[in-house]
Amino acid sequence: MNYNWNWLIFWADAPDGTGTYLYTLIRGMYWTLGVSVLAWVIALAVGVVIGVLRTIRVSWIERLCAGYVELFRNVPLLVQMFLWYFVFPEVVPKSLGDMIKQADPVWSTFWTATVCLGLFTSSRIAEQVRAGITALPSGQSMAATALGLTKPQMYRYVLLPMTVRIIMPPLTSEALNLIKNSSIAFTIGLLEITGAARSMQEFSFQIFESFTAATILYLIINLVVVVLMRLIEKGISVPGFIGTKR
C-alpha cells in the first residue's frame, strides 16, 4: 500500500473550526507546557518535603512518607490518571465531586492531569532528595550542630543546598520524564501534543506527518529544558565538589 505524503496538511483547516492543523498542534504544545510546569512545581514542593521527612529519624513519620513514595511510585501512571479522573470525584464528598464533574471539561482534565503528574513525580523526587541527603558526609550536619543551628536551619542552610547540587542530573531526567509523561493526559481527553497529533491523524489520515510534528515539538521542549538545567547546574556548582568540571 502506497502512503500519500502531504506535508502541506498542517496549513489545512482543522474540522473543529479553530484554525489550521498547525494551530491545533501549537495549542496542544501550550497545554503540554502548562501541565508540565505546574506539575513540576507540585512535584518539587511535595518531593522535597517528603524526602526531608524521610531523613529526620522519627520512625512513624519515616514509615508514613515511605508508604507515600511506594504508593505513587509503584502504581502505573495510567492507572493513577484514571483513578484521579473517574474514581476520585465519586469518593469525595458529593458537593466536591459534583463541582469537579460539572466543571469545564477542558480545565477539569487539565487540573486532574496536573495533580496526577505532580504527585507521581514527587514520589520519585522524594527518593532522590532522601538519597542526596544521606550521601552527604556526616561532618556537614555535625558542623551545623556545632554552629548552633536548629534542625530546620541545618536543612535549609547546609544540607538541602548541597543536596540540590548532587541531585541536579537526576532532577533533569525527572523533568524530561514529566514532559513525556504528560502525553498520558490525552487518555482523559486533554488535547496536549499527543492528543492534538492523534486528533489530526484521525481527521486527516496523515499519521506520519502528525506524529513527526509531535516528535519535533517534544524534542524542542526537552532540549530547551536540558540546556536550562545545565545552566542552573553550572551556576550553582561549588568548585571541587562532586567533580565539578573545569
C-alpha positions in Angstrom: 0.0 0.0 0.0 1.4 3.4 -1.0 1.2 6.1 1.6 0.1 9.6 0.3 2.5 12.0 1.8 1.2 15.5 2.3 3.3 18.0 4.3 1.0 20.8 3.4 -1.7 19.3 5.6 -0.5 21.5 8.5 -1.9 24.5 6.7 -5.3 22.8 6.0 -8.3 23.9 8.2 -9.0 21.6 11.1 -12.6 20.3 11.3 -13.1 21.9 14.8 -13.2 25.3 13.1 -10.5 26.8 15.4 -7.8 27.2 12.7 -5.3 25.0 10.9 -3.9 21.7 12.0 -0.6 23.5 12.8 -2.5 25.8 15.2 -4.0 22.6 16.8 -0.6 21.3 17.4 0.7 24.6 18.8 -2.3 24.8 21.1 -1.5 21.2 22.2 2.1 22.4 23.0 0.7 25.1 25.2 -1.4 22.6 27.2 1.7 20.3 27.5 3.8 23.2 28.8 1.1 24.3 31.2 0.6 20.8 32.7 4.3 20.2 32.9 5.3 23.4 34.6 2.6 23.3 37.2 3.1 19.6 37.8 6.8 20.3 38.2 6.1 22.9 40.9 3.9 20.4 42.8 6.5 17.6 42.4 9.3 19.8 43.7 7.4 21.2 46.7 6.0 17.8 47.8 9.0 15.8 46.8 11.4 17.9 48.8 9.2 17.8 51.9 8.7 14.1 51.8 12.4 13.5 51.0 13.4 15.6 54.0 10.9 13.9 56.3 12.3 10.6 55.4 15.7 11.6 57.0 14.6 13.2 60.3 14.8 9.8 62.1 11.3 9.8 63.5 10.1 6.3 62.8 6.4 6.8 62.3 6.9 9.8 60.0 9.5 7.9 58.0 7.2 5.0 57.6 4.3 7.3 56.6 6.5 9.0 54.0 7.8 5.7 52.7 4.3 4.5 52.2 3.5 7.6 50.2 6.5 7.0 48.0 5.8 3.4 47.4 2.1 4.1 46.7 2.7 6.6 44.0 5.9 5.1 42.6 4.5 1.5 42.2 1.1 2.1 40.7 1.2 2.7 36.9 0.8 6.3 35.9 -2.1 5.5 33.5 -4.0 3.8 36.4 -3.4 6.8 38.6 -4.7 9.1 35.9 -7.9 7.1 35.6 -8.3 6.9 39.3 -8.0 10.7 39.7 -10.4 11.4 36.9 -13.0 8.7 37.2 -12.9 7.5 40.8 -11.8 10.5 42.9 -14.9 12.5 42.2 -17.1 9.6 43.3 -15.3 9.0 46.7 -15.0 12.6 47.9 -18.0 14.5 49.4 -20.8 14.8 46.9 -20.6 18.6 46.7 -16.9 18.5 45.8 -17.4 15.6 43.4 -20.3 17.4 41.6 -18.2 20.5 41.3 -15.3 18.5 39.7 -17.6 16.6 37.3 -19.6 19.7 36.3 -16.6 21.9 35.7 -15.4 22.9 32.2 -14.2 19.5 30.8 -11.0 21.0 29.4 -10.0 22.6 32.7 -11.2 19.6 34.6 -8.8 17.3 32.6 -6.1 19.9 32.8 -6.1 20.1 36.6 -6.6 16.3 37.0 -3.5 15.7 34.8 -1.5 18.3 36.6 -2.2 16.9 40.1 -1.7 13.3 39.0 1.6 14.0 37.3 2.8 16.2 40.1 2.2 13.7 42.9 3.6 10.8 40.8 6.8 12.7 40.1 7.0 13.9 43.7 7.5 10.3 44.9 10.5 10.0 42.6 12.0 13.3 43.6 11.5 12.4 47.3 13.7 9.4 46.9 16.4 11.5 45.1 16.3 14.1 47.9 16.5 11.4 50.5 19.4 9.7 48.8 21.2 13.0 48.3 20.9 14.0 51.9 22.1 10.6 53.1 25.0 10.8 50.7 26.4 13.9 52.3 29.3 13.4 54.7 28.1 13.3 58.3 30.6 16.1 59.1 28.3 18.6 57.5 25.4 18.0 59.9 27.8 17.8 62.8 29.4 21.2 61.8 25.9 22.7 61.5 25.1 21.5 65.0 28.3 22.8 66.4 27.5 26.2 65.0 24.3 26.2 67.0 21.9 25.8 64.0 18.5 24.3 64.7 17.4 21.3 62.7 15.3 23.3 60.3 18.2 25.7 59.8 20.6 22.9 59.3 18.4 21.5 56.4 17.8 25.0 55.0 21.3 26.4 55.0 23.5 23.4 54.9 22.0 20.0 53.8 19.5 21.0 51.2 21.7 23.4 49.2 24.4 20.8 48.9 21.9 18.0 48.2 20.5 20.0 45.3 24.0 20.1 43.7 24.2 16.3 44.0 20.8 15.5 42.5 20.7 18.0 39.7 21.4 15.4 37.0 18.6 13.1 38.1 16.3 16.1 38.5 16.9 16.9 34.9 15.9 13.4 33.9 12.7 13.7 36.0 11.8 17.0 34.4 12.2 15.4 30.9 10.2 12.3 32.1 7.4 14.6 33.4 7.1 16.3 30.0 6.9 13.0 28.2 4.5 11.5 30.8 2.2 14.4 30.1 1.2 12.6 26.9 -0.9 10.2 29.0 -3.3 13.1 29.7 -4.8 12.6 26.3 -6.4 9.4 27.6 -8.7 11.5 29.8 -9.4 14.0 27.0 -6.8 16.7 27.2 -5.6 17.7 23.8 -1.9 18.2 24.6 0.7 17.5 22.0 0.0 13.7 21.7 -3.8 14.3 21.8 -3.6 17.0 19.2 -1.5 14.8 16.9 -3.9 11.9 17.4 -6.8 14.2 16.6 -5.1 15.4 13.5 -4.3 11.9 12.4 -7.9 10.7 12.9 -9.4 13.5 10.8 -6.7 13.8 8.1 -5.4 10.2 8.0 -1.8 11.7 7.7 -0.4 9.7 10.6 3.3 10.1 9.8 3.1 13.9 9.3 1.1 14.2 12.6 3.4 12.3 14.8 6.5 13.6 13.1 5.4 17.1 14.1 4.6 15.9 17.7 8.1 14.3 17.9 9.8 17.5 16.8 7.8 19.5 19.4 8.8 17.2 22.2 12.4 17.3 21.1 12.4 21.1 21.1 10.8 21.4 24.5 13.1 18.8 26.0 16.3 20.3 24.5 15.3 23.7 26.0 14.8 22.0 29.4 18.2 20.2 29.2 20.0 23.5 28.3 18.3 25.4 31.1 19.0 22.7 33.7 22.7 22.5 32.7 22.9 26.3 33.0 21.4 26.0 36.5 23.7 23.2 37.4 26.7 25.2 36.2 25.6 28.3 38.1 25.1 26.6 41.5 28.2 24.4 41.3 30.8 24.5 44.0 34.5 24.2 42.8 35.9 20.9 43.9 32.5 19.4 45.0 31.3 16.2 43.3 33.8 16.5 40.5 32.9 19.9 39.2 34.1 20.4 35.6 36.8 23.0 35.0 
